Amino acid sequence: MTGEEAVRVTGVVPIDRSIFGLDEMRRPGEERPFWAELPVDGTTPVQVGQGIALIFSNAQTHDASVAIDVSPTPLTPGPEFELLGEWRWVTGTGEQILCNIDGAVLEFRLRPDSQYTLRVWRAGGDTAEARFRELMGVVFPIDGLEKYHFGFTLTDR
């Protein structure tokens, strides 16, 4: 990947226990925490570490739509999305995965040994908890409560 082409990966992440994450495949012998090992402070919807992120949903068990954009310029999703924050993202292998507690859900690639800016947006988060309570025990699987958009922009060209 040269960092000049735009790539989009979309899918659905089954969220359980209100969490899911971003992680990176490790090099042989590389030891560092996984996304689920990040500290939980209860005050922010996203925790980021070196090549890992823990995302907290406002609803418990449900399916959420996800879009991941790797783009040379920052992309902004529609007006229904709220920016949850932006962070420095450093890659090693470049082999990224979006995970839930059961394992990898989506895979995508970044340039190995590079630095990006990660931006995370969410739509529907403000009403997700109330809608989850209304649908719990009535509808299964519950979906459509939240949408997430992850944007990666290369910063070390």
Phi and psi in radians as a Rosetta constraint file:
Dihedral C 1 N 2 CA 2 C 2 CIRCULARHARMONIC -1.539 0.35
Dihedral N 2 CA 2 C 2 N 3 CIRCULARHARMONIC -0.272 0.35
Dihedral C 2 N 3 CA 3 C 3 CIRCULARHARMONIC 1.609 0.35
Dihedral N 3 CA 3 C 3 N 4 CIRCULARHARMONIC -0.111 0.35
Dihedral C 3 N 4 CA 4 C 4 CIRCULARHARMONIC -1.698 0.35
Dihedral N 4 CA 4 C 4 N 5 CIRCULARHARMONIC -0.354 0.35
Dihedral C 4 N 5 CA 5 C 5 CIRCULARHARMONIC -1.617 0.35
Dihedral N 5 CA 5 C 5 N 6 CIRCULARHARMONIC 2.547 0.35
Dihedral C 5 N 6 CA 6 C 6 CIRCULARHARMONIC -1.630 0.35
Dihedral N 6 CA 6 C 6 N 7 CIRCULARHARMONIC 2.409 0.35
Dihedral C 6 N 7 CA 7 C 7 CIRCULARHARMONIC -2.277 0.35
Dihedral N 7 CA 7 C 7 N 8 CIRCULARHARMONIC 2.387 0.35
Dihedral C 7 N 8 CA 8 C 8 CIRCULARHARMONIC -2.212 0.35
Dihedral N 8 CA 8 C 8 N 9 CIRCULARHARMONIC 2.327 0.35
Dihedral C 8 N 9 CA 9 C 9 CIRCULARHARMONIC -2.129 0.35
Dihedral N 9 CA 9 C 9 N 10 CIRCULARHARMONIC 2.301 0.35
Dihedral C 9 N 10 CA 10 C 10 CIRCULARHARMONIC -2.249 0.35
Dihedral N 10 CA 10 C 10 N 11 CIRCULARHARMONIC 2.765 0.35
Dihedral C 10 N 11 CA 11 C 11 CIRCULARHARMONIC 3.070 0.35
Dihedral N 11 CA 11 C 11 N 12 CIRCULARHARMONIC -2.852 0.35
Dihedral C 11 N 12 CA 12 C 12 CIRCULARHARMONIC -2.200 0.35
Dihedral N 12 CA 12 C 12 N 13 CIRCULARHARMONIC 2.305 0.35
Dihedral C 12 N 13 CA 13 C 13 CIRCULARHARMONIC -1.879 0.35
Dihedral N 13 CA 13 C 13 N 14 CIRCULARHARMONIC 2.100 0.35
Dihedral C 13 N 14 CA 14 C 14 CIRCULARHARMONIC -1.300 0.35
Dihedral N 14 CA 14 C 14 N 15 CIRCULARHARMONIC 1.979 0.35
Dihedral C 14 N 15 CA 15 C 15 CIRCULARHARMONIC -1.644 0.35
Dihedral N 15 CA 15 C 15 N 16 CIRCULARHARMONIC 2.287 0.35
Dihedral C 15 N 16 CA 16 C 16 CIRCULARHARMONIC -2.248 0.35
Dihedral N 16 CA 16 C 16 N 17 CIRCULARHARMONIC 2.451 0.35
Dihedral C 16 N 17 CA 17 C 17 CIRCULARHARMONIC 1.044 0.35
Dihedral N 17 CA 17 C 17 N 18 CIRCULARHARMONIC 0.461 0.35
Dihedral C 17 N 18 CA 18 C 18 CIRCULARHARMONIC 1.164 0.35
Dihedral N 18 CA 18 C 18 N 19 CIRCULARHARMONIC 0.313 0.35
Dihedral C 18 N 19 CA 19 C 19 CIRCULARHARMONIC -2.345 0.35
Dihedral N 19 CA 19 C 19 N 20 CIRCULARHARMONIC 2.654 0.35
Dihedral C 19 N 20 CA 20 C 20 CIRCULARHARMONIC -2.739 0.35
Dihedral N 20 CA 20 C 20 N 21 CIRCULARHARMONIC 3.053 0.35
Dihedral C 20 N 21 CA 21 C 21 CIRCULARHARMONIC -2.734 0.35
Dihedral N 21 CA 21 C 21 N 22 CIRCULARHARMONIC 2.988 0.35
Dihedral C 21 N 22 CA 22 C 22 CIRCULARHARMONIC -1.936 0.35
Dihedral N 22 CA 22 C 22 N 23 CIRCULARHARMONIC 2.487 0.35
Dihedral C 22 N 23 CA 23 C 23 CIRCULARHARMONIC -2.613 0.35
Dihedral N 23 CA 23 C 23 N 24 CIRCULARHARMONIC 3.064 0.35
Dihedral C 23 N 24 CA 24 C 24 CIRCULARHARMONIC -2.351 0.35
Dihedral N 24 CA 24 C 24 N 25 CIRCULARHARMONIC 2.471 0.35
Dihedral C 24 N 25 CA 25 C 25 CIRCULARHARMONIC -1.093 0.35
Dihedral N 25 CA 25 C 25 N 26 CIRCULARHARMONIC 2.451 0.35
Dihedral C 25 N 26 CA 26 C 26 CIRCULARHARMONIC -1.603 0.35
Dihedral N 26 CA 26 C 26 N 27 CIRCULARHARMONIC 2.668 0.35
Dihedral C 26 N 27 CA 27 C 27 CIRCULARHARMONIC -1.325 0.35
Dihedral N 27 CA 27 C 27 N 28 CIRCULARHARMONIC 2.716 0.35
Dihedral C 27 N 28 CA 28 C 28 CIRCULARHARMONIC -0.934 0.35
Dihedral N 28 CA 28 C 28 N 29 CIRCULARHARMONIC 2.239 0.35
Dihedral C 28 N 29 CA 29 C 29 CIRCULARHARMONIC 1.454 0.35
Dihedral N 29 CA 29 C 29 N 30 CIRCULARHARMONIC -0.119 0.35
Dihedral C 29 N 30 CA 30 C 30 CIRCULARHARMONIC -1.343 0.35
Dihedral N 30 CA 30 C 30 N 31 CIRCULARHARMONIC 2.205 0.35
Dihedral C 30 N 31 CA 31 C 31 CIRCULARHARMONIC -2.101 0.35
Dihedral N 31 CA 31 C 31 N 32 CIRCULARHARMONIC 2.112 0.35
Dihedral C 31 N 32 CA 32 C 32 CIRCULARHARMONIC -2.784 0.35
Dihedral N 32 CA 32 C 32 N 33 CIRCULARHARMONIC 2.876 0.35
Dihedral C 32 N 33 CA 33 C 33 CIRCULARHARMONIC -1.091 0.35
Dihedral N 33 CA 33 C 33 N 34 CIRCULARHARMONIC 2.732 0.35
Dihedral C 33 N 34 CA 34 C 34 CIRCULARHARMONIC -1.671 0.35
Dihedral N 34 CA 34 C 34 N 35 CIRCULARHARMONIC 2.904 0.35
Dihedral C 34 N 35 CA 35 C 35 CIRCULARHARMONIC -0.963 0.35
Dihedral N 35 CA 35 C 35 N 36 CIRCULARHARMONIC -0.693 0.35
Dihedral C 35 N 36 CA 36 C 36 CIRCULARHARMONIC -1.268 0.35
Dihedral N 36 CA 36 C 36 N 37 CIRCULARHARMONIC -0.164 0.35
Dihedral C 36 N 37 CA 37 C 37 CIRCULARHARMONIC -1.650 0.35
Dihedral N 37 CA 37 C 37 N 38 CIRCULARHARMONIC 0.013 0.35
Dihedral C 37 N 38 CA 38 C 38 CIRCULARHARMONIC -1.165 0.35
Dihedral N 38 CA 38 C 38 N 39 CIRCULARHARMONIC 2.585 0.35
Dihedral C 38 N 39 CA 39 C 39 CIRCULARHARMONIC -1.156 0.35
Dihedral N 39 CA 39 C 39 N 40 CIRCULARHARMONIC 2.519 0.35
Dihedral C 39 N 40 CA 40 C 40 CIRCULARHARMONIC -1.781 0.35
Dihedral N 40 CA 40 C 40 N 41 CIRCULARHARMONIC 2.030 0.35
Dihedral C 40 N 41 CA 41 C 41 CIRCULARHARMONIC -1.825 0.35
Dihedral N 41 CA 41 C 41 N 42 CIRCULARHARMONIC -0.192 0.35
Dihedral C 41 N 42 CA 42 C 42 CIRCULARHARMONIC 1.291 0.35
Dihedral N 42 CA 42 C 42 N 43 CIRCULARHARMONIC 0.020 0.35
Dihedral C 42 N 43 CA 43 C 43 CIRCULARHARMONIC -1.966 0.35
Dihedral N 43 CA 43 C 43 N 44 CIRCULARHARMONIC -0.333 0.35
Dihedral C 43 N 44 CA 44 C 44 CIRCULARHARMONIC -2.150 0.35
Dihedral N 44 CA 44 C 44 N 45 CIRCULARHARMONIC 2.519 0.35
Dihedral C 44 N 45 CA 45 C 45 CIRCULARHARMONIC -1.357 0.35
Dihedral N 45 CA 45 C 45 N 46 CIRCULARHARMONIC -0.207 0.35
Dihedral C 45 N 46 CA 46 C 46 CIRCULARHARMONIC -2.414 0.35
Dihedral N 46 CA 46 C 46 N 47 CIRCULARHARMONIC 2.277 0.35
Dihedral C 46 N 47 CA 47 C 47 CIRCULARHARMONIC -2.016 0.35
Dihedral N 47 CA 47 C 47 N 48 CIRCULARHARMONIC 2.310 0.35
Dihedral C 47 N 48 CA 48 C 48 CIRCULARHARMONIC -2.182 0.35
Dihedral N 48 CA 48 C 48 N 49 CIRCULARHARMONIC 2.393 0.35
Dihedral C 48 N 49 CA 49 C 49 CIRCULARHARMONIC -2.228 0.35
Dihedral N 49 CA 49 C 49 N 50 CIRCULARHARMONIC -2.859 0.35
Dihedral C 49 N 50 CA 50 C 50 CIRCULARHARMONIC -1.251 0.35
Dihedral N 50 CA 50 C 50 N 51 CIRCULARHARMONIC 1.797 0.35
Dihedral C 50 N 51 CA 51 C 51 CIRCULARHARMONIC 1.225 0.35
Dihedral N 51 CA 51 C 51 N 52 CIRCULARHARMONIC 0.306 0.35
Dihedral C 51 N 52 CA 52 C 52 CIRCULARHARMONIC -2.469 0.35
Dihedral N 52 CA 52 C 52 N 53 CIRCULARHARMONIC 2.633 0.35
Dihedral C 52 N 53 CA 53 C 53 CIRCULARHARMONIC -2.582 0.35
Dihedral N 53 CA 53 C 53 N 54 CIRCULARHARMONIC 2.476 0.35
Dihedral C 53 N 54 CA 54 C 54 CIRCULARHARMONIC -1.988 0.35
Dihedral N 54 CA 54 C 54 N 55 CIRCULARHARMONIC 2.154 0.35
Dihedral C 54 N 55 CA 55 C 55 CIRCULARHARMONIC -1.964 0.35
Dihedral N 55 CA 55 C 55 N 56 CIRCULARHARMONIC 2.291 0.35
Dihedral C 55 N 56 CA 56 C 56 CIRCULARHARMONIC -1.805 0.35
Dihedral N 56 CA 56 C 56 N 57 CIRCULARHARMONIC 2.113 0.35
Dihedral C 56 N 57 CA 57 C 57 CIRCULARHARMONIC -1.456 0.35
Dihedral N 57 CA 57 C 57 N 58 CIRCULARHARMONIC 2.746 0.35
Dihedral C 57 N 58 CA 58 C 58 CIRCULARHARMONIC -1.553 0.35
Dihedral N 58 CA 58 C 58 N 59 CIRCULARHARMONIC 0.062 0.35
Dihedral C 58 N 59 CA 59 C 59 CIRCULARHARMONIC -2.299 0.35
Dihedral N 59 CA 59 C 59 N 60 CIRCULARHARMONIC 2.808 0.35
Dihedral C 59 N 60 CA 60 C 60 CIRCULARHARMONIC -1.388 0.35
Dihedral N 60 CA 60 C 60 N 61 CIRCULARHARMONIC -1.846 0.35
Dihedral C 60 N 61 CA 61 C 61 CIRCULARHARMONIC -1.562 0.35
Dihedral N 61 CA 61 C 61 N 62 CIRCULARHARMONIC 2.012 0.35
Dihedral C 61 N 62 CA 62 C 62 CIRCULARHARMONIC -2.894 0.35
Dihedral N 62 CA 62 C 62 N 63 CIRCULARHARMONIC 2.930 0.35
Dihedral C 62 N 63 CA 63 C 63 CIRCULARHARMONIC -1.766 0.35
Dihedral N 63 CA 63 C 63 N 64 CIRCULARHARMONIC 2.251 0.35
Dihedral C 63 N 64 CA 64 C 64 CIRCULARHARMONIC -2.073 0.35
Dihedral N 64 CA 64 C 64 N 65 CIRCULARHARMONIC 2.422 0.35
Dihedral C 64 N 65 CA 65 C 65 CIRCULARHARMONIC -1.290 0.35
Dihedral N 65 CA 65 C 65 N 66 CIRCULARHARMONIC 2.454 0.35
Dihedral C 65 N 66 CA 66 C 66 CIRCULARHARMONIC -2.333 0.35
Dihedral N 66 CA 66 C 66 N 67 CIRCULARHARMONIC 2.403 0.35
Dihedral C 66 N 67 CA 67 C 67 CIRCULARHARMONIC -2.200 0.35
Dihedral N 67 CA 67 C 67 N 68 CIRCULARHARMONIC 2.363 0.35
Dihedral C 67 N 68 CA 68 C 68 CIRCULARHARMONIC -2.136 0.35
Dihedral N 68 CA 68 C 68 N 69 CIRCULARHARMONIC 2.085 0.35
Dihedral C 68 N 69 CA 69 C 69 CIRCULARHARMONIC -1.967 0.35
Dihedral N 69 CA 69 C 69 N 70 CIRCULARHARMONIC 2.262 0.35
Dihedral C 69 N 70 CA 70 C 70 CIRCULARHARMONIC -1.970 0.35
Dihedral N 70 CA 70 C 70 N 71 CIRCULARHARMONIC 2.001 0.35
Dihedral C 70 N 71 CA 71 C 71 CIRCULARHARMONIC -2.505 0.35
Dihedral N 71 CA 71 C 71 N 72 CIRCULARHARMONIC 2.567 0.35
Dihedral C 71 N 72 CA 72 C 72 CIRCULARHARMONIC -1.216 0.35
Dihedral N 72 CA 72 C 72 N 73 CIRCULARHARMONIC -0.329 0.35
Dihedral C 72 N 73 CA 73 C 73 CIRCULARHARMONIC -2.223 0.35
Dihedral N 73 CA 73 C 73 N 74 CIRCULARHARMONIC 2.598 0.35
Dihedral C 73 N 74 CA 74 C 74 CIRCULARHARMONIC -1.069 0.35
Dihedral N 74 CA 74 C 74 N 75 CIRCULARHARMONIC 2.338 0.35
Dihedral C 74 N 75 CA 75 C 75 CIRCULARHARMONIC -1.870 0.35
Dihedral N 75 CA 75 C 75 N 76 CIRCULARHARMONIC 2.541 0.35
Dihedral C 75 N 76 CA 76 C 76 CIRCULARHARMONIC -2.067 0.35
Dihedral N 76 CA 76 C 76 N 77 CIRCULARHARMONIC 2.175 0.35
Dihedral C 76 N 77 CA 77 C 77 CIRCULARHARMONIC -1.260 0.35
Dihedral N 77 CA 77 C 77 N 78 CIRCULARHARMONIC -3.081 0.35
Dihedral C 77 N 78 CA 78 C 78 CIRCULARHARMONIC -1.047 0.35
Dihedral N 78 CA 78 C 78 N 79 CIRCULARHARMONIC 2.977 0.35
Dihedral C 78 N 79 CA 79 C 79 CIRCULARHARMONIC -1.161 0.35
Dihedral N 79 CA 79 C 79 N 80 CIRCULARHARMONIC -0.271 0.35
Dihedral C 79 N 80 CA 80 C 80 CIRCULARHARMONIC -1.314 0.35
Dihedral N 80 CA 80 C 80 N 81 CIRCULARHARMONIC -0.186 0.35
Dihedral C 80 N 81 CA 81 C 81 CIRCULARHARMONIC -1.566 0.35
Dihedral N 81 CA 81 C 81 N 82 CIRCULARHARMONIC 2.453 0.35
Dihedral C 81 N 82 CA 82 C 82 CIRCULARHARMONIC -1.892 0.35
Dihedral N 82 CA 82 C 82 N 83 CIRCULARHARMONIC 2.290 0.35
Dihedral C 82 N 83 CA 83 C 83 CIRCULARHARMONIC -1.289 0.35
Dihedral N 83 CA 83 C 83 N 84 CIRCULARHARMONIC 2.098 0.35
Dihedral C 83 N 84 CA 84 C 84 CIRCULARHARMONIC -1.509 0.35
Dihedral N 84 CA 84 C 84 N 85 CIRCULARHARMONIC -0.345 0.35
Dihedral C 84 N 85 CA 85 C 85 CIRCULARHARMONIC 2.659 0.35
Dihedral N 85 CA 85 C 85 N 86 CIRCULARHARMONIC 3.047 0.35
Dihedral C 85 N 86 CA 86 C 86 CIRCULARHARMONIC -2.413 0.35
Dihedral N 86 CA 86 C 86 N 87 CIRCULARHARMONIC 2.546 0.35
Dihedral C 86 N 87 CA 87 C 87 CIRCULARHARMONIC -2.505 0.35
Dihedral N 87 CA 87 C 87 N 88 CIRCULARHARMONIC 2.766 0.35
Dihedral C 87 N 88 CA 88 C 88 CIRCULARHARMONIC -1.305 0.35
Dihedral N 88 CA 88 C 88 N 89 CIRCULARHARMONIC 2.326 0.35
Dihedral C 88 N 89 CA 89 C 89 CIRCULARHARMONIC -2.201 0.35
Dihedral N 89 CA 89 C 89 N 90 CIRCULARHARMONIC 2.075 0.35
Dihedral C 89 N 90 CA 90 C 90 CIRCULARHARMONIC -1.920 0.35
Dihedral N 90 CA 90 C 90 N 91 CIRCULARHARMONIC 2.247 0.35
Dihedral C 90 N 91 CA 91 C 91 CIRCULARHARMONIC -1.708 0.35
Dihedral N 91 CA 91 C 91 N 92 CIRCULARHARMONIC 2.761 0.35
Dihedral C 91 N 92 CA 92 C 92 CIRCULARHARMONIC -1.989 0.35
Dihedral N 92 CA 92 C 92 N 93 CIRCULARHARMONIC -1.468 0.35
Dihedral C 92 N 93 CA 93 C 93 CIRCULARHARMONIC -1.283 0.35
Dihedral N 93 CA 93 C 93 N 94 CIRCULARHARMONIC -0.453 0.35
Dihedral C 93 N 94 CA 94 C 94 CIRCULARHARMONIC 1.511 0.35
Dihedral N 94 CA 94 C 94 N 95 CIRCULARHARMONIC -0.152 0.35
Dihedral C 94 N 95 CA 95 C 95 CIRCULARHARMONIC -1.530 0.35
Dihedral N 95 CA 95 C 95 N 96 CIRCULARHARMONIC 1.761 0.35
Dihedral C 95 N 96 CA 96 C 96 CIRCULARHARMONIC -1.746 0.35
Dihedral N 96 CA 96 C 96 N 97 CIRCULARHARMONIC 2.638 0.35
Dihedral C 96 N 97 CA 97 C 97 CIRCULARHARMONIC -2.411 0.35
Dihedral N 97 CA 97 C 97 N 98 CIRCULARHARMONIC 2.474 0.35
Dihedral C 97 N 98 CA 98 C 98 CIRCULARHARMONIC -1.685 0.35
Dihedral N 98 CA 98 C 98 N 99 CIRCULARHARMONIC 2.216 0.35
Dihedral C 98 N 99 CA 99 C 99 CIRCULARHARMONIC -2.171 0.35
Dihedral N 99 CA 99 C 99 N 100 CIRCULARHARMONIC 2.717 0.35
Dihedral C 99 N 100 CA 100 C 100 CIRCULARHARMONIC -2.058 0.35
Dihedral N 100 CA 100 C 100 N 101 CIRCULARHARMONIC -3.002 0.35
Dihedral C 100 N 101 CA 101 C 101 CIRCULARHARMONIC -1.163 0.35
Dihedral N 101 CA 101 C 101 N 102 CIRCULARHARMONIC -0.250 0.35
Dihedral C 101 N 102 CA 102 C 102 CIRCULARHARMONIC -1.601 0.35
Dihedral N 102 CA 102 C 102 N 103 CIRCULARHARMONIC -0.199 0.35
Dihedral C 102 N 103 CA 103 C 103 CIRCULARHARMONIC 2.335 0.35
Dihedral N 103 CA 103 C 103 N 104 CIRCULARHARMONIC -2.826 0.35
Dihedral C 103 N 104 CA 104 C 104 CIRCULARHARMONIC -1.172 0.35
Dihedral N 104 CA 104 C 104 N 105 CIRCULARHARMONIC 2.410 0.35
Dihedral C 104 N 105 CA 105 C 105 CIRCULARHARMONIC -1.989 0.35
Dihedral N 105 CA 105 C 105 N 106 CIRCULARHARMONIC -0.789 0.35
Dihedral C 105 N 106 CA 106 C 106 CIRCULARHARMONIC -2.307 0.35
Dihedral N 106 CA 106 C 106 N 107 CIRCULARHARMONIC 2.602 0.35
Dihedral C 106 N 107 CA 107 C 107 CIRCULARHARMONIC -2.145 0.35
Dihedral N 107 CA 107 C 107 N 108 CIRCULARHARMONIC 2.556 0.35
Dihedral C 107 N 108 CA 108 C 108 CIRCULARHARMONIC -2.725 0.35
Dihedral N 108 CA 108 C 108 N 109 CIRCULARHARMONIC 2.887 0.35
Dihedral C 108 N 109 CA 109 C 109 CIRCULARHARMONIC -2.086 0.35
Dihedral N 109 CA 109 C 109 N 110 CIRCULARHARMONIC 2.495 0.35
Dihedral C 109 N 110 CA 110 C 110 CIRCULARHARMONIC -2.074 0.35
Dihedral N 110 CA 110 C 110 N 111 CIRCULARHARMONIC 2.959 0.35
Dihedral C 110 N 111 CA 111 C 111 CIRCULARHARMONIC -1.185 0.35
Dihedral N 111 CA 111 C 111 N 112 CIRCULARHARMONIC 2.251 0.35
Dihedral C 111 N 112 CA 112 C 112 CIRCULARHARMONIC -1.071 0.35
Dihedral N 112 CA 112 C 112 N 113 CIRCULARHARMONIC 2.625 0.35
Dihedral C 112 N 113 CA 113 C 113 CIRCULARHARMONIC 0.881 0.35
Dihedral N 113 CA 113 C 113 N 114 CIRCULARHARMONIC 0.844 0.35
Dihedral C 113 N 114 CA 114 C 114 CIRCULARHARMONIC -2.303 0.35
Dihedral N 114 CA 114 C 114 N 115 CIRCULARHARMONIC 2.945 0.35
Dihedral C 114 N 115 CA 115 C 115 CIRCULARHARMONIC -2.065 0.35
Dihedral N 115 CA 115 C 115 N 116 CIRCULARHARMONIC 2.352 0.35
Dihedral C 115 N 116 CA 116 C 116 CIRCULARHARMONIC -2.208 0.35
Dihedral N 116 CA 116 C 116 N 117 CIRCULARHARMONIC 2.899 0.35
Dihedral C 116 N 117 CA 117 C 117 CIRCULARHARMONIC -1.821 0.35
Dihedral N 117 CA 117 C 117 N 118 CIRCULARHARMONIC 2.188 0.35
Dihedral C 117 N 118 CA 118 C 118 CIRCULARHARMONIC -1.739 0.35
Dihedral N 118 CA 118 C 118 N 119 CIRCULARHARMONIC 2.221 0.35
Dihedral C 118 N 119 CA 119 C 119 CIRCULARHARMONIC -2.071 0.35
Dihedral N 119 CA 119 C 119 N 120 CIRCULARHARMONIC 2.354 0.35
Dihedral C 119 N 120 CA 120 C 120 CIRCULARHARMONIC -2.126 0.35
Dihedral N 120 CA 120 C 120 N 121 CIRCULARHARMONIC 2.210 0.35
Dihedral C 120 N 121 CA 121 C 121 CIRCULARHARMONIC -2.081 0.35
Dihedral N 121 CA 121 C 121 N 122 CIRCULARHARMONIC 2.692 0.35
Dihedral C 121 N 122 CA 122 C 122 CIRCULARHARMONIC -2.421 0.35
Dihedral N 122 CA 122 C 122 N 123 CIRCULARHARMONIC 2.446 0.35
Dihedral C 122 N 123 CA 123 C 123 CIRCULARHARMONIC -2.049 0.35
Dihedral N 123 CA 123 C 123 N 124 CIRCULARHARMONIC 2.441 0.35
Dihedral C 123 N 124 CA 124 C 124 CIRCULARHARMONIC 1.513 0.35
Dihedral N 124 CA 124 C 124 N 125 CIRCULARHARMONIC -0.028 0.35
Dihedral C 124 N 125 CA 125 C 125 CIRCULARHARMONIC -1.114 0.35
Dihedral N 125 CA 125 C 125 N 126 CIRCULARHARMONIC -0.572 0.35
Dihedral C 125 N 126 CA 126 C 126 CIRCULARHARMONIC -1.189 0.35
Dihedral N 126 CA 126 C 126 N 127 CIRCULARHARMONIC -0.446 0.35
Dihedral C 126 N 127 CA 127 C 127 CIRCULARHARMONIC -1.984 0.35
Dihedral N 127 CA 127 C 127 N 128 CIRCULARHARMONIC 0.008 0.35
Dihedral C 127 N 128 CA 128 C 128 CIRCULARHARMONIC -1.049 0.35
Dihedral N 128 CA 128 C 128 N 129 CIRCULARHARMONIC -0.767 0.35
Dihedral C 128 N 129 CA 129 C 129 CIRCULARHARMONIC -1.108 0.35
Dihedral N 129 CA 129 C 129 N 130 CIRCULARHARMONIC -0.806 0.35
Dihedral C 129 N 130 CA 130 C 130 CIRCULARHARMONIC -1.136 0.35
Dihedral N 130 CA 130 C 130 N 131 CIRCULARHARMONIC -0.744 0.35
Dihedral C 130 N 131 CA 131 C 131 CIRCULARHARMONIC -1.174 0.35
Dihedral N 131 CA 131 C 131 N 132 CIRCULARHARMONIC -0.612 0.35
Dihedral C 131 N 132 CA 132 C 132 CIRCULARHARMONIC -1.060 0.35
Dihedral N 132 CA 132 C 132 N 133 CIRCULARHARMONIC -0.820 0.35
Dihedral C 132 N 133 CA 133 C 133 CIRCULARHARMONIC -1.069 0.35
Dihedral N 133 CA 133 C 133 N 134 CIRCULARHARMONIC -0.644 0.35
Dihedral C 133 N 134 CA 134 C 134 CIRCULARHARMONIC -1.156 0.35
Dihedral N 134 CA 134 C 134 N 135 CIRCULARHARMONIC -0.646 0.35
Dihedral C 134 N 135 CA 135 C 135 CIRCULARHARMONIC -1.596 0.35
Dihedral N 135 CA 135 C 135 N 136 CIRCULARHARMONIC -0.307 0.35
Dihedral C 135 N 136 CA 136 C 136 CIRCULARHARMONIC -1.042 0.35
Dihedral N 136 CA 136 C 136 N 137 CIRCULARHARMONIC 2.209 0.35
Dihedral C 136 N 137 CA 137 C 137 CIRCULARHARMONIC 1.443 0.35
Dihedral N 137 CA 137 C 137 N 138 CIRCULARHARMONIC -0.111 0.35
Dihedral C 137 N 138 CA 138 C 138 CIRCULARHARMONIC -1.898 0.35
Dihedral N 138 CA 138 C 138 N 139 CIRCULARHARMONIC -0.711 0.35
Dihedral C 138 N 139 CA 139 C 139 CIRCULARHARMONIC -2.196 0.35
Dihedral N 139 CA 139 C 139 N 140 CIRCULARHARMONIC 2.413 0.35
Dihedral C 139 N 140 CA 140 C 140 CIRCULARHARMONIC -2.587 0.35
Dihedral N 140 CA 140 C 140 N 141 CIRCULARHARMONIC 2.315 0.35
Dihedral C 140 N 141 CA 141 C 141 CIRCULARHARMONIC -1.325 0.35
Dihedral N 141 CA 141 C 141 N 142 CIRCULARHARMONIC 2.686 0.35
Dihedral C 141 N 142 CA 142 C 142 CIRCULARHARMONIC -1.455 0.35
Dihedral N 142 CA 142 C 142 N 143 CIRCULARHARMONIC 2.266 0.35
Dihedral C 142 N 143 CA 143 C 143 CIRCULARHARMONIC -2.508 0.35
Dihedral N 143 CA 143 C 143 N 144 CIRCULARHARMONIC 2.986 0.35
Dihedral C 143 N 144 CA 144 C 144 CIRCULARHARMONIC 1.431 0.35
Dihedral N 144 CA 144 C 144 N 145 CIRCULARHARMONIC 0.097 0.35
Dihedral C 144 N 145 CA 145 C 145 CIRCULARHARMONIC -1.316 0.35
Dihedral N 145 CA 145 C 145 N 146 CIRCULARHARMONIC -0.692 0.35
Dihedral C 145 N 146 CA 146 C 146 CIRCULARHARMONIC -2.435 0.35
Dihedral N 146 CA 146 C 146 N 147 CIRCULARHARMONIC 2.694 0.35
Dihedral C 146 N 147 CA 147 C 147 CIRCULARHARMONIC -2.239 0.35
Dihedral N 147 CA 147 C 147 N 148 CIRCULARHARMONIC 2.520 0.35
Dihedral C 147 N 148 CA 148 C 148 CIRCULARHARMONIC -2.163 0.35
Dihedral N 148 CA 148 C 148 N 149 CIRCULARHARMONIC 2.535 0.35
Dihedral C 148 N 149 CA 149 C 149 CIRCULARHARMONIC -2.321 0.35
Dihedral N 149 CA 149 C 149 N 150 CIRCULARHARMONIC 2.158 0.35
Dihedral C 149 N 150 CA 150 C 150 CIRCULARHARMONIC -1.952 0.35
Dihedral N 150 CA 150 C 150 N 151 CIRCULARHARMONIC 2.229 0.35
Dihedral C 150 N 151 CA 151 C 151 CIRCULARHARMONIC -2.084 0.35
Dihedral N 151 CA 151 C 151 N 152 CIRCULARHARMONIC 2.216 0.35
Dihedral C 151 N 152 CA 152 C 152 CIRCULARHARMONIC -1.982 0.35
Dihedral N 152 CA 152 C 152 N 153 CIRCULARHARMONIC 2.146 0.35
Dihedral C 152 N 153 CA 153 C 153 CIRCULARHARMONIC -2.129 0.35
Dihedral N 153 CA 153 C 153 N 154 CIRCULARHARMONIC 2.144 0.35
Dihedral C 153 N 154 CA 154 C 154 CIRCULARHARMONIC -1.112 0.35
Dihedral N 154 CA 154 C 154 N 155 CIRCULARHARMONIC 2.277 0.35
Dihedral C 154 N 155 CA 155 C 155 CIRCULARHARMONIC -1.982 0.35
Dihedral N 155 CA 155 C 155 N 156 CIRCULARHARMONIC -0.176 0.35
Dihedral C 155 N 156 CA 156 C 156 CIRCULARHARMONIC -2.005 0.35
Dihedral N 156 CA 156 C 156 N 157 CIRCULARHARMONIC 1.084 0.35
